[in-house]
Amino acid sequence: MNKEESNKQTTDIGINGLPLKITGIVFWGMVLLGILASWVLIEVHSETLKDKDKLRLQSAALEVNRIFLANTHRDDKQLRLGMEKLLTQIGIEGLALEIEGRKLIFGNMVSSCEAKSSMVSLYRVDGKGGQKSLKNSKLTVCMPDTSKAVSSYRKNVVIFMAILFFSFGVVLQTILKKLLSEPFVQMVDTAKRIFEGQSEKRFNQARADEFGFLGKFINQVLDQQNKKSCELKAALEREQQADIALIEERERAEVTIQFLHEAVITIDQSLCIQTLNKSAEKMLGYSSENVKGRLIGDVVTFVDEQTKKLLDIPLGNCLESKDNGSIKVSCGLRCINGIEIDITISASAIKNYSGKVMGVVVVIQDVGIEREMERKLLYQASHDWLTSLYNRQEFEKRLHQFLQTAKKQRLEHVLCYMDLDRFKIVNDTCGHVAGDELIKQVANLFKLKTRDTDVLARLGGDEFGLILSGCSINKAKNFVERLRRNVEDYRFNWKGKAFEIGVSIGIVAINISTNSTAEVLSSADMACYTAKERGRNAIHVFEATDTDILRRAGEAQWLSKIKDALKEDRFCLYYQPIVPVDKKKQEKLHVEILLRMVDEEGAILSPGVFLPAAERYNLVARIDRWVIQKVFSSISSEMKSHYSNSITSKECLFNINLSGDSIGNLELLDFVKLNLQHYSIPPEVICFEITETAAISDMGNAIKFIEAMRALGCFFALDDFGNGMCSFSYLKVLPVDYLKIDGNFVKSMITKSIDKELVRAVNQVGHVLGMKTIAEFVENDEVRDALEIIGVDYAQGYGIKMPEPLTHLFESMKKFKSA
C-alpha cells in the first residue's frame, strides 16, 4: 500500500467510518421512534376529539332535555333563548331537533361543520304538572370538523418532532464527534503515521476514558515492539559487523599464517595435508600443491631427540578428544635434505561453530636457537664466567649429591677449600686485568691436576673449591700437598714482572657423619682460614677439637646474632670526649661516637665481642651505615629541639669510626651525601675515623675516599697510628686532619721511655704535616701532664671521662652553649 492509498483510506475512515455509522444508526432509530410517537400522539389526539364530540353530543342532549322540561309554557322564544345559550355554552355552531315530525333548527347548520346525530329522549311538562315523553326525537349537532383539527395537530406534531430531532441530531453529532469521532480519527491518524514510519509517534493516553486506556495499552505495546525492534536491529548490525570482522579476521589469519615464522600445517580428519604455509614449505622442502592430500606421516618425519629414532606423534588423538584436543611435544624433525633440527610441535583440533571437529592444525616451531641459548644459559648458570669452572651454586649442588652418596653408599669423599695467597698484591699492583688473568691460569693449573671424577669450582674472588671423589683424608693430604707445591712453584709473569703466589687449603672429610652442605662448607672455610693464620701457603685439616676452628665457629654463631640485632635495632651509641691536653684551654665539644650492642637479655656488649665476627662475615659495612644514620638523626633532632640555628664545627665535632670495608665504597659516599641533605647536618661537624691498617691496606682507594669526604666538608682522623710501625712513609700522602696516636704507646709512656719517644716522634711528624694530634688511652693525670710537655694537642681515655650513652651528650652541649 502506497502513501496516497493510505491517506485516502484514512480520509474515508474519517467521513464514512464507524463514528458516522453509529451516528446514523442512532439518528434513524430516533427518527423511527419519533414517527411512532407522532402516530401515537395523533391517534390519541383524534380519539380525544372524538370523545369530546360524543361528550358534547351527550351534554347537548341533556341540556336540550332540561330546556324542554323548563319550558313549561312552551314558549318558543324562551326555548330559542335557551338553545342559543346552550350553543354558546357547549361551543357548537348549531343543532337541529326532530320532534314528532317537526324539525327545529337553532344556530347555523353549515355544511363545513360535522353533523352528528343521536336519538334523545325528551320530556315536556303537561298541563297537569306531569312529564310527557316526546318519542322519536332526534338531535343533530353541528360540530367543528375534527379532520381539520387532527390535520392541524398532525402538522404541529410533525414540525415539533422535526425541530426536536434536528436539534437532537446536531447535539448527538457534536457529542459523538467529541467523544467518539475525534479520538477515533486521531487514533487512525496516529496509526497511519506510525505505519508511514514515524516510530516515535504515540497515541493519546491522557484521556480518562476507554480511548485513553486503549492508547496507553497500544503505546506500551509499541514501546515494547520498538525496543525489540531496536534490539533486533542492533543484533543484526552486530551480526553483520561480526560477519565482516570474521571475514576480515579470517583473511588476516590466512595472511598472517602464511608469513608466520613457525611452520603451520592443516590436516583433515583423515590426517591428510590440506595446506602448508610458507615457513612449512621452507622447513619441509615441499610446496603446498605437491603434498596436498598426502598423509602427514608420509611427508613429515619426527625423531626422538635422544635416541634419534623415528617418533610417531599421535595427531589422531586431537580428532578423538572430547576436550580441547591438543598436544604439545618437543622432538626433532628430519628434513628432506637429511638435516635434523630441534622443534616443538603443537597440534590442536579445528572445530566449526557447532563444535564438530573438522581437522587438526599443526604448528612446528624451530627451537634450535632457543635450545642452544638454553644450553648456554644452563652452562652460564652453573659455571664461572672467568675460569669456565663450576660456580658456587653448582658446586654446592654437587656437594649435596656427594653427601647423599656418602650416607647411602657409605663412601668417603674430601672437600678442599683453597684460597690464593698474595693475590691482592698482583691485583693492586697490576690491576684487575692482571688479577683476572692470574685467576684463569691458576684455574687451568688446578684442572690439569684433578681427575674427571673430581669437582672443581671457583667459589668467588680468589677462592676455589675441590671435591675429591672416593678419597680418604690421608690420600687427600698427599694430593693437596702436591697441588700446593705446584702453585708455590708457579710464577705469574705480567708485563715484565714476575710474581710468586701460594695457596692456603682447608680440608674436611665427607662421610656418613656429615650433617649438611652448609656445615661441611663452613668447616672447610674455617680450616682454610686457620691455614692462612698459621703462615699462609699451608694446609690445615679440619678437626672438631681444633681451638682455632672452635673460635671461628664461635664467630659464626655471632653471625645470626648480629643480623638479628640489625633487624631489631638492638645497637646503641655511646660517646667519649676528646679534650685539649692543656686544661686551661676551652674549645668546642669534641667527642668520639662508640658502638655497643644489646643482647637478647638486655646486656650491653662492647665492640670487641661482636666486631671481629662482623668483620669476618662482611657485616661491618652495614653496621657503619647504621651508626652514620643514627648519629645524623640524633644531631638533627637535637638541633630542632634546642638550637634556633644550625650548629657548626666551632661548637662541636663528632668522630665516627669507619671500617676497612667501607673505605673506597662509593655507595657509602652517596649514602653520606644523601643523609647529610636529609637531616640538614653541616658536614663540618662530622669527622670520620679510619684505622692506619685499613688505610695502608688499600692506599689508592683510601686517598680517593678521604679526599671525596673532605670535599663535602667533613674532617678525617687516622686512628691507631703507630700500630703498623711502617706508617711514616704513608702519612705524607694521607690527607687527614687529626692523627690519633695508638693508645698502647700512650698508656705505657711513663714506664717505657721507648714508647714515650714514639709518642713524641708521631706528634712532631703530625705537626710538621699540619695535623692535630690526639693521644688515646689517657688513663691518669700523670700521662696527661707528660703529653702536655711533649705538646700533644688532645687527649682521650678513661682518665678524661668514661664512655657514656649518647643521650647524655646533649645535656653537655646545652651547658656548653649557655657558657
C-alpha positions in Angstrom: 0.0 0.0 0.0 1.4 3.4 -1.0 1.2 6.6 0.8 -1.6 8.0 -1.4 -3.8 5.0 -0.8 -3.1 5.2 2.9 -4.2 8.9 3.0 -7.4 8.1 1.0 -8.2 5.2 3.3 -7.7 7.4 6.4 -10.0 10.1 4.8 -12.7 7.5 4.1 -12.5 6.4 7.7 -13.0 9.9 8.9 -16.0 10.6 6.6 -17.8 7.3 6.3 -16.3 5.5 9.2 -17.6 3.9 12.3 -18.5 7.2 14.1 -20.7 8.3 11.2 -22.3 4.9 11.1 -23.1 4.9 14.8 -24.4 8.4 14.5 -26.7 7.3 11.5 -27.9 4.3 13.3 -28.8 6.3 16.5 -30.3 9.1 14.3 -32.6 7.0 12.2 -33.5 5.0 15.3 -34.6 8.1 16.9 -36.5 9.2 13.7 -38.3 5.9 13.7 -39.2 6.4 17.4 -40.3 9.9 16.6 -42.6 8.7 13.8 -44.1 6.1 16.1 -44.5 8.7 18.8 -46.1 11.1 16.4 -48.6 8.5 15.1 -49.4 7.6 18.7 -49.9 11.2 19.6 -52.1 11.9 16.6 -54.2 8.8 17.2 -54.6 9.7 20.8 -55.5 13.3 19.9 -58.0 12.1 17.3 -59.7 9.7 19.8 -59.7 12.6 22.3 -61.5 14.8 19.8 -64.0 12.1 19.1 -64.6 11.5 22.8 -65.1 15.2 23.2 -67.6 15.3 20.3 -69.5 12.4 22.0 -69.4 14.1 25.3 -70.5 17.3 23.7 -73.4 15.5 22.0 -74.5 13.9 25.3 -74.2 17.2 27.0 -76.2 18.8 24.3 -78.9 16.1 24.7 -79.1 16.5 28.4 -79.3 20.3 28.2 -81.9 20.1 25.5 -84.0 17.9 27.7 -83.5 20.2 30.6 -84.5 23.2 28.5 -87.7 21.4 27.3 -88.5 20.5 30.9 -88.0 24.1 32.0 -90.2 25.4 29.2 -93.5 24.6 30.8 -95.4 27.2 28.9 -94.0 26.1 25.6 -92.7 29.4 24.9 -90.8 29.3 21.6 -88.9 32.4 22.4 -87.8 31.0 25.7 -86.9 27.8 24.0 -84.8 29.6 21.4 -83.1 31.7 24.0 -82.3 28.6 26.0 -80.9 26.8 22.9 -78.7 29.7 21.8 -77.4 29.8 25.3 -76.7 26.1 25.0 -74.8 26.6 21.7 -72.6 29.1 23.3 -72.1 27.0 26.5 -71.2 23.8 24.7 -69.3 25.6 21.8 -71.2 24.3 18.8 -72.4 26.1 15.7 -75.9 24.8 15.7 -78.2 22.0 16.4 -81.4 20.5 14.9 -84.2 18.7 16.7 -86.6 16.5 15.1 -89.6 16.2 17.4 -92.7 14.5 16.4 -92.3 15.3 12.8 -91.2 18.8 13.5 -87.7 19.9 12.8 -86.3 22.7 14.9 -83.1 24.4 13.9 -81.1 26.5 16.2 -77.9 28.3 15.2 -76.1 27.7 11.9 -76.2 24.3 10.4 -73.3 25.0 7.9 -72.0 22.4 5.6 -68.4 22.8 6.7 -69.3 21.5 10.2 -69.5 17.9 11.0 -73.1 16.9 11.9 -73.5 14.2 14.5 -76.9 12.9 15.3 -78.2 10.9 18.3 -81.6 9.8 19.4 -82.7 11.5 22.5 -85.5 11.1 25.0 -87.2 14.4 25.6 -89.8 15.2 28.1 -92.2 18.0 28.4 -94.4 19.1 31.3 -98.1 18.7 30.6 -100.8 20.8 31.9 -101.3 18.6 34.9 -97.7 19.1 36.1 -96.6 15.7 34.9 -93.9 14.8 32.2 -94.7 13.8 28.8 -92.2 11.9 26.7 -91.5 13.1 23.2 -90.9 10.0 21.3 -88.7 9.5 18.3 -86.8 12.7 19.0 -83.5 13.1 17.2 -80.8 15.6 18.0 -78.3 16.6 15.3 -75.4 18.8 16.5 -73.2 20.8 14.1 -69.7 20.5 15.5 -66.3 21.8 14.2 -64.7 19.4 11.6 -62.3 17.1 13.6 -60.3 16.2 10.5 -59.1 19.7 10.2 -58.2 19.7 13.9 -56.5 16.4 13.5 -54.7 17.6 10.4 -53.6 20.8 12.2 -52.4 18.8 15.2 -50.6 16.4 12.9 -48.8 19.3 11.2 -47.8 20.8 14.5 -46.6 17.5 15.8 -44.5 16.9 12.7 -43.0 20.3 12.9 -42.2 19.9 16.6 -40.8 16.5 16.0 -38.7 17.7 13.1 -37.3 20.6 15.2 -36.8 18.3 18.1 -34.9 15.6 16.2 -32.9 18.1 14.2 -31.7 19.6 17.4 -31.1 16.2 18.9 -29.2 15.2 15.8 -26.9 18.2 16.0 -26.3 17.7 19.7 -25.8 14.0 19.1 -23.4 14.6 16.3 -21.4 17.1 18.4 -21.3 14.7 21.4 -20.3 11.8 19.2 -17.7 13.9 17.4 -16.2 14.9 20.7 -16.5 11.5 22.4 -16.0 9.2 19.6 -15.2 10.6 16.2 -12.3 12.9 17.1 -10.4 10.4 19.3 -11.1 7.6 16.8 -9.9 9.7 13.9 -6.9 10.8 16.0 -6.1 7.2 16.7 -6.5 6.3 13.0 -4.2 9.3 12.0 -1.6 8.2 14.6 -1.8 4.6 13.3 -1.3 6.0 9.8 1.8 8.0 10.8 3.2 5.0 12.6 2.5 2.9 9.6 4.4 5.5 7.5 7.5 5.1 9.6 7.1 7.8 12.3 8.0 5.3 15.0 8.2 8.0 17.7 4.5 8.9 17.2 2.3 7.7 20.1 -1.4 7.5 20.8 -3.0 10.0 23.3 -3.1 8.3 26.6 -4.1 11.4 28.6 -7.8 10.8 28.2 -9.6 9.3 31.2 -11.9 7.1 29.1 -11.6 3.9 27.2 -9.7 5.6 24.4 -7.0 6.7 26.9 -6.7 3.2 28.3 -6.6 1.8 24.8 -4.0 4.4 23.8 -1.8 3.6 26.9 -2.1 -0.1 26.1 -1.1 0.3 22.5 1.7 2.7 23.4 3.2 0.2 25.7 2.9 -2.4 23.0 4.6 0.0 20.6 7.3 0.8 23.1 8.0 -2.9 23.6 7.9 -3.5 19.9 10.2 -0.6 19.2 12.6 -1.8 21.9 12.6 -5.3 20.5 13.0 -3.8 17.0 16.0 -1.7 18.2 17.5 -4.7 19.9 16.9 -6.8 16.8 18.3 -4.1 14.6 21.4 -3.7 16.9 21.8 -7.5 17.0 21.5 -7.6 13.2 24.1 -4.9 12.9 26.4 -6.7 15.4 25.9 -9.9 13.5 26.7 -8.1 10.2 29.7 -6.5 11.8 30.8 -9.8 13.3 30.4 -11.4 9.9 32.5 -8.7 8.3 35.1 -8.9 11.2 35.1 -12.6 10.9 35.8 -12.4 7.2 38.5 -9.8 7.7 39.9 -11.8 10.6 39.9 -15.0 8.5 41.7 -13.1 5.7 44.2 -11.6 8.2 44.7 -15.0 9.8 45.3 -16.6 6.4 47.8 -13.9 5.5 49.4 -14.0 9.0 49.6 -17.8 8.9 51.4 -17.6 5.5 54.0 -15.2 6.9 54.4 -16.7 10.4 57.9 -17.8 11.3 56.5 -21.1 12.6 55.6 -23.8 10.2 51.8 -24.3 10.1 50.2 -27.4 8.6 46.4 -28.1 8.4 45.2 -31.7 8.0 41.8 -33.1 7.6 40.0 -35.9 9.6 41.9 -38.5 7.6 45.3 -36.9 8.7 45.8 -35.8 5.1 47.6 -32.5 4.5 45.3 -29.6 3.3 47.6 -26.6 3.5 51.2 -25.5 4.2 52.3 -22.0 5.0 55.5 -20.6 3.5 57.5 -21.4 6.6 56.3 -25.0 6.5 57.2 -25.2 2.8 60.7 -23.9 3.5 61.2 -26.1 6.6 60.0 -29.4 4.9 61.2 -28.7 1.4 57.8 -29.3 -0.2 55.3 -27.0 -1.9 51.7 -27.0 -0.6 50.4 -28.2 -4.0 52.8 -31.2 -4.1 51.8 -32.6 -0.7 48.1 -31.7 -0.6 46.0 -34.8 0.1 49.0 -36.9 1.3 49.2 -38.4 4.8 51.2 -36.2 7.1 53.2 -39.2 8.3 54.5 -39.7 4.7 55.7 -36.1 4.4 56.9 -35.1 7.9 59.5 -37.3 9.8 59.7 -36.8 13.5 62.6 -38.2 15.5 63.4 -38.7 19.2 65.9 -36.0 20.5 68.0 -38.5 22.4 67.8 -41.8 20.5 67.3 -40.2 17.0 64.8 -43.0 16.3 61.6 -42.3 14.3 58.9 -40.9 16.5 55.2 -41.4 16.0 53.2 -38.2 17.1 49.6 -39.3 17.9 47.9 -36.5 15.9 44.8 -38.6 15.6 44.2 -38.1 19.4 43.3 -34.5 18.6 40.4 -35.7 16.4 39.1 -38.1 19.1 39.5 -35.9 22.2 36.3 -34.6 23.7 38.0 -31.7 25.3 40.3 -29.1 23.6 42.0 -31.9 21.6 45.6 -30.5 21.8 49.0 -32.0 22.2 52.5 -30.5 22.6 55.7 -32.4 22.1 59.4 -31.5 21.9 61.3 -33.6 19.5 63.5 -33.5 16.3 62.5 -33.0 12.7 64.4 -34.8 9.9 64.2 -32.5 6.8 64.2 -33.7 3.2 67.9 -32.9 3.0 68.6 -35.2 6.0 69.3 -32.3 8.4 67.7 -32.7 11.8 66.5 -29.7 13.7 65.2 -29.3 17.3 61.5 -28.4 17.2 58.4 -28.1 19.3 55.2 -29.4 17.7 51.8 -28.2 18.9 48.6 -29.7 17.5 45.0 -28.7 18.2 41.7 -29.7 16.8 39.9 -27.4 14.3 36.2 -27.1 15.2 33.3 -25.4 13.5 30.6 -23.3 15.2 28.7 -26.3 16.3 31.8 -27.8 17.9 32.3 -30.5 15.3 36.0 -31.4 14.7 36.9 -30.6 11.1 40.6 -31.4 11.3 43.9 -30.5 13.0 46.2 -27.6 12.8 49.9 -28.5 13.4 52.4 -25.8 14.4 56.1 -26.7 14.2 58.5 -24.2 15.8 62.2 -24.3 15.2 63.7 -24.1 18.7 67.3 -24.8 17.7 68.5 -21.3 18.6 66.4 -21.4 21.8 67.8 -24.8 22.8 71.3 -23.6 22.2 70.6 -20.5 24.3 69.1 -22.7 27.0 72.3 -24.8 26.9 74.4 -21.7 27.1 72.2 -20.2 29.9 72.4 -23.5 31.8 76.1 -23.5 31.4 76.4 -19.9 32.5 74.2 -20.6 35.4 76.4 -23.4 36.6 79.8 -22.2 35.5 82.1 -19.3 36.4 82.4 -16.8 33.6 86.1 -16.2 34.0 87.5 -19.7 34.5 84.7 -21.9 33.0 84.8 -23.9 36.2 81.7 -24.7 38.2 80.4 -21.7 40.2 79.5 -21.7 43.8 75.8 -22.6 43.3 76.6 -25.6 41.1 79.4 -26.6 43.5 77.0 -26.7 46.4 74.5 -28.7 44.4 77.2 -31.3 43.5 78.4 -31.2 47.1 74.9 -32.1 48.3 74.9 -35.1 45.9 78.2 -36.3 47.3 76.8 -36.0 50.8 73.9 -38.2 49.7 76.2 -40.9 48.2 78.3 -40.8 51.3 75.3 -41.5 53.5 73.6 -44.1 51.3 76.6 -45.9 49.9 78.9 -45.4 52.9 81.5 -43.7 50.7 84.1 -41.2 51.8 85.0 -38.0 49.9 87.1 -35.0 50.8 86.2 -31.3 50.4 89.1 -28.8 49.8 88.7 -25.1 50.3 91.5 -23.2 48.6 92.3 -19.5 48.9 95.2 -17.9 46.9 97.9 -16.1 48.9 99.4 -12.8 47.7 96.7 -12.4 45.1 95.9 -8.9 46.3 99.4 -7.8 45.6 99.1 -8.7 42.0 95.6 -7.2 41.7 96.6 -3.9 43.4 99.9 -3.6 41.6 99.0 -4.6 38.1 95.2 -4.0 38.1 92.1 -6.2 37.8 93.0 -7.4 34.3 96.2 -9.0 35.6 94.3 -10.4 38.6 91.7 -12.0 36.2 94.5 -13.5 34.1 96.1 -14.9 37.3 92.8 -16.5 38.3 92.4 -18.1 34.9 96.0 -19.5 34.9 95.6 -20.9 38.4 92.3 -22.5 37.4 93.9 -24.2 34.4 96.7 -25.4 36.7 94.1 -26.9 39.0 92.2 -28.5 36.1 95.4 -30.2 34.9 96.0 -31.8 38.3 92.4 -33.0 39.1 90.6 -36.2 37.9 87.5 -36.3 35.8 85.6 -37.7 38.8 86.5 -34.7 40.9 84.5 -31.5 41.1 86.5 -28.2 40.8 84.8 -24.8 41.2 85.6 -21.2 41.7 83.7 -20.1 44.8 84.4 -16.4 44.3 87.3 -13.9 44.1 90.5 -15.9 44.6 88.8 -18.8 46.4 88.3 -22.3 44.9 86.6 -25.5 46.0 87.5 -29.1 45.2 85.7 -32.3 45.9 87.9 -35.4 45.7 85.6 -38.3 44.9 86.1 -41.6 46.8 89.1 -40.3 48.6 90.3 -40.6 52.2 91.8 -37.9 54.2 95.3 -39.4 54.1 95.3 -39.7 50.3 93.8 -36.2 50.1 96.7 -34.8 52.1 99.2 -36.1 49.7 97.3 -34.9 46.6 96.6 -31.5 48.1 100.3 -31.1 49.1 101.4 -31.8 45.5 98.8 -29.2 44.4 100.1 -26.7 46.9 103.7 -27.2 45.7 102.6 -26.8 42.1 101.1 -23.4 43.0 104.1 -22.4 45.0 106.4 -23.2 42.2 104.3 -21.4 39.7 105.4 -17.9 38.5 103.0 -15.4 37.2 104.5 -13.0 34.6 102.9 -9.7 33.7 104.5 -7.0 31.6 108.0 -8.0 32.6 107.2 -8.6 36.3 107.2 -12.0 37.9 105.1 -12.8 41.0 105.2 -15.7 43.4 101.9 -16.8 44.8 100.7 -19.5 47.2 97.5 -21.2 48.3 96.1 -21.9 51.7 94.0 -25.0 51.8 91.4 -26.3 54.3 90.5 -30.0 54.1 87.4 -31.7 55.6 86.1 -35.2 55.3 82.7 -36.0 53.8 81.4 -39.2 55.3 78.3 -40.7 56.9 78.5 -38.4 59.9 78.5 -35.2 57.8 75.2 -33.4 58.5 74.7 -30.8 55.9 76.3 -28.9 53.0 76.4 -25.7 55.0 78.2 -27.4 57.8 80.9 -29.1 55.7 81.5 -25.8 53.7 81.8 -23.8 56.9 84.2 -26.4 58.4 86.4 -26.3 55.2 86.3 -22.5 55.2 87.4 -22.3 58.8 90.1 -24.8 58.2 91.4 -22.7 55.3 91.3 -19.5 57.4 93.3 -21.4 60.1 95.9 -22.3 57.4 96.1 -18.6 56.5 96.5 -17.5 60.1 99.3 -20.1 60.6 101.5 -18.6 58.0 99.7 -18.9 54.6 100.6 -21.3 51.8 99.8 -24.1 54.1 97.3 -27.0 54.6 95.0 -27.5 57.6 92.8 -30.5 58.1 89.6 -29.8 60.0 89.3 -31.3 63.4 86.4 -30.9 65.7 88.7 -30.3 68.7 90.8 -27.6 67.0 90.8 -24.5 69.2 91.2 -22.0 66.3 88.4 -23.6 64.4 86.2 -23.6 67.5 87.0 -19.9 67.9 85.9 -19.4 64.2 82.8 -21.5 64.9 82.0 -19.2 67.8 82.4 -16.2 65.5 80.0 -18.0 63.1 77.4 -18.2 65.8 77.7 -14.4 66.2 76.6 -14.0 62.5 72.9 -14.7 63.3 73.1 -12.6 66.5 74.5 -9.6 64.6 71.9 -9.9 61.9 69.1 -10.1 64.5 70.5 -7.1 66.3 70.5 -5.1 63.0 67.0 -6.3 62.2 65.6 -5.5 65.6 67.6 -2.2 66.0 69.5 -3.6 69.1 72.5 -1.4 68.8 73.1 1.8 70.8 75.6 4.6 70.8 78.0 5.9 73.4 80.4 8.8 73.3 83.8 9.7 74.8 85.1 13.3 75.0 88.2 14.4 73.2 89.6 17.3 75.2 92.6 19.7 75.0 95.7 18.3 76.8 96.2 21.8 78.2 93.5 22.0 80.9 93.5 25.8 80.6 92.2 25.8 77.0 88.5 25.9 76.4 87.5 24.6 73.0 84.4 23.1 71.2 82.7 20.0 72.4 84.6 17.2 70.6 83.5 13.6 71.1 84.1 10.1 69.5 81.0 8.0 68.9 81.3 4.5 70.2 79.2 1.5 69.4 77.6 -1.0 71.7 75.2 -4.0 71.1 72.3 -5.0 73.3 71.9 -8.8 73.5 68.6 -10.7 73.9 68.7 -10.3 77.7 69.3 -6.6 77.5 73.0 -6.7 78.4 75.4 -4.1 76.8 78.1 -5.7 74.8 81.4 -4.0 73.8 82.6 -3.9 70.2 85.4 -6.3 70.9 82.8 -9.1 71.4 81.0 -8.8 68.1 83.0 -6.7 65.7 85.6 -9.4 64.8 82.7 -11.7 63.7 81.0 -8.8 61.9 84.3 -8.1 60.0 84.8 -11.8 59.3 81.3 -12.2 57.7 81.2 -8.8 55.9 78.6 -7.2 58.1 80.7 -4.3 59.4 79.8 -2.1 56.4 76.1 -2.4 57.3 76.9 -1.5 60.9 78.8 1.6 59.7 75.7 2.7 57.8 73.5 2.2 60.9 75.9 4.3 63.0 76.0 7.1 60.4 72.3 7.4 60.1 71.7 7.1 63.8 74.2 9.9 64.6 72.8 12.2 61.9 69.3 11.6 63.1 70.2 12.4 66.8 72.1 15.5 65.8 69.1 16.7 63.6 66.7 16.1 66.4 68.8 18.0 68.9 69.2 20.9 66.6 65.4 21.2 66.1 64.8 21.0 69.9 67.5 23.3 71.4 69.1 25.3 68.6 67.4 28.0 66.6 70.4 28.0 64.1 72.4 25.1 62.8 75.4 24.0 64.9 78.9 24.5 63.5 82.3 23.0 63.9 83.2 25.8 66.2 80.7 24.4 68.7 81.1 20.7 68.4 82.7 17.9 66.4 81.5 14.2 66.2 84.1 11.5 65.3 82.5 8.5 63.6 84.6 5.3 63.0 84.6 3.6 59.6 85.7 0.0 59.0 88.1 -1.1 56.3 85.2 -2.5 54.2 83.7 1.0 53.9 86.9 2.6 52.7 86.7 3.2 48.9 83.0 2.3 48.8 81.4 4.8 46.5 77.9 3.7 47.6 78.8 4.7 51.2 79.9 8.1 49.8 76.5 8.6 48.2 74.8 7.4 51.4 76.6 10.0 53.5 75.7 12.8 51.0 72.0 11.8 51.0 71.8 11.6 54.8 73.6 15.0 55.2 71.0 16.5 53.0 68.1 14.6 54.5 68.9 15.6 58.1 70.3 19.0 57.2 73.6 18.2 59.0 76.5 20.7 58.5 79.4 18.5 57.1 82.0 20.4 59.1 80.6 18.9 62.4 81.4 15.3 61.2 84.9 13.8 61.4 85.3 10.2 60.1 88.0 7.9 61.7 89.8 5.1 59.8 92.5 2.9 61.2 96.1 3.0 60.0 95.8 -0.7 58.9 92.7 0.0 56.9 94.2 3.0 55.2 97.5 1.4 54.1 95.9 -1.9 53.0 94.2 -0.1 50.1 96.1 3.1 49.9 94.8 4.3 46.5 91.1 3.9 47.3 91.6 5.3 50.8 93.1 8.5 49.5 90.3 9.0 46.9 87.7 8.3 49.6 89.2 10.7 52.1 89.5 13.4 49.5 85.9 13.0 48.4 84.7 13.2 52.0 86.8 16.2 52.7 85.4 17.8 49.6 81.9 17.6 51.2 83.3 19.5 54.2 83.8 16.6 56.6 87.1 16.1 58.6 89.2 12.9 58.8 91.2 11.3 61.5 93.8 8.5 61.2 93.2 6.1 64.2 95.7 3.8 66.0 98.6 5.5 64.3 101.9 3.8 65.1 100.4 0.3 65.4 101.6 -0.6 61.9 105.2 0.5 62.6 105.5 1.4 58.9 103.3 4.4 58.9 105.6 7.4 58.4 106.1 6.6 54.7 102.4 6.7 54.0 101.5 9.6 56.3 102.8 12.2 53.8 100.1 11.3 51.2 97.2 10.7 53.5 95.1 13.9 53.6 93.9 13.7 57.2 93.1 16.4 59.7 93.7 14.6 63.0 96.3 12.0 63.9 95.3 9.7 66.8 98.4 8.1 68.5 97.9 4.4 69.3 96.9 4.0 72.9 99.3 1.1 73.5 102.2 3.6 73.4 100.4 6.3 75.3 99.4 4.3 78.4 102.9 2.9 78.9 104.9 6.1 78.1 105.5 6.8 81.8 107.2 3.5 82.4 108.7 2.8 79.0 110.9 5.5 77.5 110.8 4.0 74.0 107.0 4.4 74.0 107.4 8.0 75.2 109.8 8.7 72.3 107.5 7.1 69.8 104.7 9.3 71.0 107.0 12.3 70.7 108.0 11.3 67.2 104.5 10.8 66.0 103.4 14.2 67.5 106.3 16.0 65.8 105.6 14.4 62.4 101.9 15.1 62.7 102.5 18.8 63.5 105.0 19.1 60.6 102.3 17.8 58.3 99.8 20.3 59.7 97.8 17.7 61.6 96.3 17.9 65.1 97.4 15.1 67.4 95.1 13.1 69.7 96.5 10.7 72.4 94.4 7.7 73.2 94.2 5.6 76.4 94.9 8.6 78.7 94.2 6.9 82.0 95.6 9.4 84.6 96.8 13.0 85.1 100.4 11.9 85.1 100.1 10.7 81.5 98.2 13.9 80.6 101.0 16.1 82.1 103.6 14.1 80.1 101.6 14.6 76.9 101.3 18.4 77.7 105.1 18.6 77.9 105.5 16.8 74.6 103.0 19.1 73.0 100.2 16.7 72.1 97.0 18.7 71.2 94.2 16.5 72.6 93.7 13.6 75.0 91.1 10.8 75.2 90.7 8.0 77.6 89.3 6.8 80.9 91.4 9.3 82.8 89.5 12.0 81.0 86.0 10.5 81.1 84.4 7.1 80.9 82.1 6.4 77.8 78.5 7.4 78.4 75.3 6.9 76.4 74.9 9.4 73.6 71.7 10.7 75.1 73.7 12.2 77.9 75.8 14.2 75.5 73.2 16.7 74.5 72.9 17.9 78.1 76.6 18.8 78.0 76.0 20.5 74.7 73.3 22.7 76.2 75.6 23.6 79.1 78.4 24.4 76.7 76.0 26.5 74.6 74.9 28.5 77.6 78.5 29.1 78.8 
